[in-house]
Structures are given as C-alpha cells and as structure tokens.
Amino acid sequence: QVQLVESGGGLVQAGGSLRLSCAASGRIDRIADMGWHRQAPGKQRELVARITSDGNTNYADSVKGRFTISRDNGKNTVYLQMNSLKPEDTAVYYCALMQSRGGYWGQGTQVTVSS
C-alpha cells in the first residue's frame, strides 16, 4: 500500500503564493509519476500538474507560468509552488501517485484564494 500526506494549503489573497507538499510512503516503485489534481465545488476533479520519475512535467493551461511542480525522489515527496494565485484557483488539491501496481490519492488540502 501507498500513503500520501499533503500539507501547505490555506487561505491567501489574490496574487499571493502557497507551496504544497506531498510525502509518499509505502511500496513505491522506482518509476512512479506524481501529480496534483484539484476539485472546486460543483466541478469535476482536474489535473493541475504532473511530473514523471525522471522529471518531465506537464501542466494545465490555466496554471502554466504560475505553478511549478517538482519532486525529491530521495524523500518521495512532490511539491507544487503556486504563484500569482487567483480566486478561481480555490479548490481542494489532491496529491496523486501513479505506478504499475496502481494509483493512489491523498486526502486533499484546501486552498482558498480571496479577491
């Protein structure tokens, strides 16, 4: 089994920054993609950013140039640096890990951006 624990969410004013962290533990493959998804009230969960085990990244168009995903493979931790936050970024952010034996989700962390 794999456990994912997120931290770093909170309340911030528009234009501000937050950094989310997600620490993974358990049976983790050497090759495992990690990523962040988010779900706003009344909306479907959507991919925010994803990073492969060798560091390739992709982002949702809505966050390109503002968010940066990174990972520390030695610590099995993925980060999401969020800058220039907008009210429409308000959502519960979920960490995800995807490997050959399955996909796993964290419990989610709330990010609220006030205008």
C-alpha positions, 0 to 999 in steps of 0.5 A: 500500500501507498500513503500520501500526506499533503500539507501547505494549503490555506487561505491567501489573497489574490496574487499571493503564493502557497507551496504544497507538499506531498510525502509518499510512503509505502511500496513505491516503485522506482518509476512512479509519476506524481501529480496534483489534481484539484476539485472546486465545488460543483466541478469535476476533479482536474489535473493541475500538474504532473511530473514523471520519475525522471522529471518531465512535467506537464501542466494545465493551461490555466496554471502554466507560468504560475505553478511549478511542480517538482519532486525529491525522489530521495524523500518521495515527496512532490511539491507544487509552488503556486504563484500569482494565485487567483480566486478561481484557483480555490479548490481542494488539491489532491496529491496523486501517485501513479505506478504499475501496481496502481494509483493512489490519492491523498486526502486533499488540502484546501486552498482558498484564494480571496479577491 
